[in-house]
Amino acid sequence: MNPFNPKVSVGMPVYNGERFVAEALDSILSQTYGDFELIISDNASTDSTEEICRLYAGRDRRIRYFRNPKNLGVGRNFRRTFELSSGEYFKWAAADDLCAPEFLKHCVEVLNGDSSVAIAFPRTAIIDEFGCKVSDNADSVDLQSPSPSERLRKLLLNLGLCDAQYGVMPIRFLRQTTLIQDFAGADICFLAELCLYGKFHEIAEVMFFRRFHPGCSSRNRSNVEVQHFYNPGSHKELYLREWRHLYEKVRALCRAPLNFQEKVRVARLLLELGTWNRRQLLNELLLALKWGTNSALVDKEVTRRKQG
């Protein structure tokens, strides 16, 4: 239990982050807004991550360190940091990214001033493994429309790297969502659901520095590889990304407290999305049929050999 009641909870999920985690922790501890707790959930790291985090926790009472007995996968570990939080506002922080000192201050000011905002976040710069700026992220997801369907439409048209998920969010909104789930691209579905509950406020100043390096989760991997990254316990060799994303967006629509007119507009938008992606959806169905047929043939052959 947290001995004090912070305004903001910062959740840092980490796995084998020894190279960058100290720098990431320093960037949070250097915030000019100090009313926060920092929750570290270590996903059974095998490097020196535990030693580094325990050292920091011993120096600053705002840090709480937890270690999972086994690797839960990235989705479960993200949710774990939220479950351990106690603040009014919540922010995820990756163990290899950096935040400018004014990050929390400006985001909290936005949320304090407008209760209809579901997430406040600054603009992003991409940095490399050495901390050198590579580029600015051109995502435009400043969603100020009072209409949930319009916010969702703009999000789906402009979302790229999902940097907004590292902004600051009221916990009362987060509790109504499914958070980050255990499938590849779950951050996209999370933001799509969150925008049905409130506005996205983008702060014009660059204050978030997202690091791309050879070991980061954003590196190109197959859908199956990413699925195992999100959920190590999964033994699936087939992942139907487009179908899963469409399904999760329909589920989000069913849960969201929207009036009838907005539900119809969002449903129409999802139908348009399915129509637009019909080729990918069809290809995934064909792949599933082929995979299922091959699996059945393999099982039949194994059975035949066992029977002699």
C-alpha positions in Angstrom: 0.0 0.0 0.0 1.3 3.4 -0.9 2.1 5.5 2.2 1.1 8.8 0.5 -1.6 9.7 -2.0 0.0 11.0 -5.2 -1.9 12.9 -7.8 -0.1 11.0 -10.6 0.9 7.3 -10.8 3.6 6.5 -13.4 3.8 2.8 -14.4 7.1 1.5 -15.8 6.9 -2.1 -17.2 10.4 -3.4 -17.9 12.1 -6.5 -19.1 15.9 -6.8 -19.5 16.2 -3.0 -19.6 19.6 -2.6 -18.0 21.0 -0.5 -20.9 18.5 2.3 -20.7 16.4 2.0 -17.6 18.6 4.2 -15.4 18.3 7.0 -17.9 14.5 6.5 -18.2 14.2 6.6 -14.4 16.3 9.8 -14.2 14.0 11.5 -16.7 10.9 10.7 -14.5 12.6 11.7 -11.3 13.7 15.0 -12.9 10.1 16.1 -13.4 9.3 19.6 -12.2 5.9 18.3 -11.0 6.8 16.1 -8.0 3.4 14.8 -6.8 3.8 11.3 -8.3 4.6 7.7 -7.5 6.7 5.6 -9.9 5.7 1.9 -10.1 8.2 -0.4 -11.7 7.0 -3.9 -12.7 10.0 -6.1 -13.6 8.9 -8.9 -15.9 11.4 -11.4 -14.4 14.5 -9.8 -16.0 17.6 -11.9 -16.3 20.1 -9.0 -16.6 21.0 -6.3 -14.0 17.6 -4.5 -14.3 16.6 -5.7 -10.8 19.7 -4.4 -9.2 19.4 -1.0 -10.9 15.8 -0.6 -10.0 16.2 -1.6 -6.4 19.1 0.9 -6.1 16.8 3.7 -7.3 13.9 2.6 -5.1 16.2 2.7 -2.1 17.1 6.4 -2.9 13.6 7.8 -3.5 10.4 6.9 -1.5 8.2 7.7 -4.5 9.5 4.6 -6.3 7.9 1.2 -5.7 9.6 -1.8 -7.3 7.8 -5.1 -8.0 9.3 -8.2 -9.6 7.1 -10.8 -11.4 8.1 -14.4 -10.7 7.9 -15.1 -14.4 7.6 -13.2 -17.7 3.9 -12.3 -18.0 4.2 -10.8 -21.4 4.2 -7.1 -22.3 0.4 -6.7 -22.2 -0.1 -8.2 -18.7 2.9 -6.3 -17.4 1.4 -3.0 -18.6 -1.8 -3.8 -16.8 0.1 -4.8 -13.7 1.5 -1.3 -13.3 -2.0 0.1 -13.5 -3.4 -2.4 -11.0 -0.7 -1.2 -8.5 -1.4 2.5 -9.0 -3.1 4.8 -6.5 -3.2 8.2 -8.1 -6.0 10.2 -9.7 -4.1 10.3 -13.0 -2.0 7.6 -14.6 0.9 7.5 -17.1 2.8 4.6 -18.7 6.6 5.1 -19.1 8.7 2.8 -21.3 12.0 1.8 -19.8 14.0 3.1 -22.8 12.2 6.4 -23.5 12.7 9.8 -22.1 10.5 12.7 -20.9 11.4 16.4 -20.7 11.2 17.8 -17.1 8.0 19.7 -17.9 6.1 16.7 -19.2 4.0 15.9 -16.2 3.4 19.5 -15.2 1.9 20.5 -18.6 -0.2 17.3 -18.9 -1.6 17.7 -15.4 -2.5 21.3 -16.1 -4.6 20.2 -19.1 -6.4 17.5 -17.2 -7.1 19.8 -14.2 -8.6 22.4 -16.6 -10.9 20.1 -18.6 -12.6 17.1 -17.3 -13.7 16.0 -20.8 -10.1 15.1 -21.7 -9.2 11.4 -21.6 -5.5 11.8 -22.3 -3.0 14.7 -22.5 0.3 14.2 -24.2 3.1 16.3 -25.8 4.5 15.9 -29.3 7.2 13.3 -29.9 10.8 13.2 -31.2 12.4 9.9 -32.2 15.8 9.3 -30.8 18.3 6.5 -31.5 20.1 4.2 -29.1 22.6 7.0 -28.3 20.0 9.6 -27.5 20.5 11.5 -30.7 17.4 12.9 -32.4 16.4 11.1 -35.6 13.1 12.8 -36.5 9.9 14.2 -35.3 6.8 12.0 -35.2 4.2 13.4 -37.5 1.1 11.7 -35.9 -1.8 14.1 -35.6 -4.2 12.8 -33.0 -5.2 16.0 -31.3 -8.9 14.9 -31.0 -10.9 17.9 -29.7 -14.3 17.0 -31.3 -17.2 16.5 -28.8 -18.3 13.6 -31.0 -16.8 10.2 -30.2 -17.4 8.9 -33.7 -15.5 11.9 -35.2 -12.6 11.4 -32.7 -12.4 7.7 -33.7 -12.5 8.5 -37.4 -9.6 11.0 -37.1 -7.6 8.6 -34.9 -7.9 5.8 -37.4 -6.8 8.1 -40.2 -3.8 9.6 -38.5 -2.5 7.1 -35.9 1.0 5.8 -36.5 3.4 5.0 -33.6 0.8 5.2 -30.8 2.9 7.7 -28.8 -0.2 9.1 -27.2 -0.5 6.0 -25.0 2.4 7.4 -23.0 0.5 10.5 -22.1 -1.3 11.2 -18.8 -4.8 9.9 -18.3 -7.6 10.1 -15.7 -7.9 6.7 -14.0 -11.7 7.0 -14.0 -11.5 6.7 -17.8 -8.9 3.9 -17.8 -11.0 1.8 -15.5 -13.7 1.6 -18.2 -11.4 0.2 -20.8 -9.7 -3.1 -21.3 -6.2 -1.4 -21.1 -3.4 -3.0 -23.1 -4.4 -6.6 -23.9 -2.3 -9.7 -24.9 -2.2 -9.4 -28.6 -0.1 -7.6 -31.2 -1.2 -4.0 -31.8 -3.2 -3.9 -28.6 -2.0 -0.3 -28.1 -4.0 0.7 -31.3 -7.2 -0.9 -29.9 -6.6 0.7 -26.5 -6.4 4.2 -28.0 -9.4 3.5 -30.3 -11.4 2.6 -27.2 -10.2 5.5 -25.0 -11.2 8.1 -27.6 -14.8 7.0 -27.3 -14.7 8.2 -23.6 -13.1 11.6 -24.0 -10.9 14.1 -25.9 -7.2 13.7 -26.8 -5.3 16.8 -26.0 -1.9 17.2 -27.8 0.5 19.7 -26.3 2.3 21.5 -29.1 5.8 21.3 -27.5 8.1 18.3 -28.0 8.5 16.7 -24.5 8.5 13.0 -25.2 11.6 11.3 -26.7 10.9 7.8 -28.0 13.9 5.6 -28.4 14.3 3.2 -31.4 17.1 0.8 -30.9 17.9 -2.8 -32.1 16.2 -4.4 -29.1 13.1 -2.3 -28.8 9.6 -3.8 -29.2 8.8 -1.5 -32.1 11.4 -3.2 -34.4 9.9 -5.1 -37.4 8.8 -8.6 -36.4 6.3 -11.0 -37.8 2.8 -10.9 -36.4 3.4 -14.3 -34.7 6.7 -13.0 -33.1 5.0 -9.9 -31.8 2.1 -12.1 -30.5 4.6 -14.2 -28.4 6.2 -10.9 -27.2 2.8 -9.8 -25.9 1.8 -13.2 -24.5 4.7 -15.6 -24.0 2.3 -18.3 -22.8 0.6 -18.4 -26.2 1.5 -21.3 -28.5 -0.5 -20.1 -31.4 1.3 -20.2 -34.8 -1.5 -18.2 -36.5 -2.5 -14.7 -35.6 -5.3 -13.0 -37.5 -4.4 -9.4 -36.7 -7.0 -7.5 -38.8 -9.9 -9.7 -37.5 -8.7 -9.4 -33.9 -8.5 -5.6 -34.2 -11.9 -5.3 -35.8 -13.4 -7.6 -33.1 -11.9 -5.5 -30.3 -13.2 -2.3 -31.8 -16.7 -3.8 -32.0 -16.4 -4.9 -28.4 -15.3 -1.4 -27.4 -18.4 0.1 -29.1 -20.7 -2.3 -27.2 -19.1 -1.3 -23.9 -18.9 2.5 -24.4 -21.6 4.7 -22.8 -22.7 6.4 -26.1 -26.1 7.5 -27.1 -27.9 5.7 -29.8 -27.0 8.1 -32.6 -23.3 7.9 -31.7 -23.4 4.1 -31.5 -24.8 4.0 -35.0 -22.2 6.4 -36.3 -19.3 4.4 -34.8 -20.9 1.1 -36.1 -21.0 2.7 -39.6 -17.4 3.7 -39.3 -16.3 0.2 -38.3 -18.3 -1.2 -41.2 -16.4 1.2 -43.5 -13.1 0.1 -41.9 -14.0 -3.6 -42.5 -14.9 -2.8 -46.1 -11.6 -0.8 -46.6 -9.6 -3.7 -45.2 -11.6 -6.4 -46.9 -8.6 -7.7 -48.9 -6.5 -8.2 -45.7 -9.5 -9.7 -43.9 -10.1 -12.2 -46.8 -6.4 -13.1 -47.0 -6.4 -13.9 -43.3 -9.4 -16.1 -43.7 -7.7 -18.0 -46.5 -4.6 -18.3 -44.4 -6.6 -19.6 -41.5 -8.3 -22.2 -43.7 -4.9 -23.3 -45.1 -3.4 -23.5 -41.7 -6.3 -25.4 -40.3 -6.2 -27.9 -43.2 -2.4 -28.4 -42.8 -2.8 -28.9 -39.0 -5.6 -31.5 -39.6 -3.4 -33.4 -42.0 -0.5 -33.4 -39.6 -2.7 -34.6 -36.8 -4.0 -37.4 -39.0 -0.5 -38.5 -40.0 0.6 -38.5 -36.3 -2.4 -40.6 -35.4 -1.8 -43.0 -38.3 1.8 -43.6 -37.2 0.9 -44.2 -33.6 -1.6 -46.8 -34.7 1.2 -48.5 -36.6 
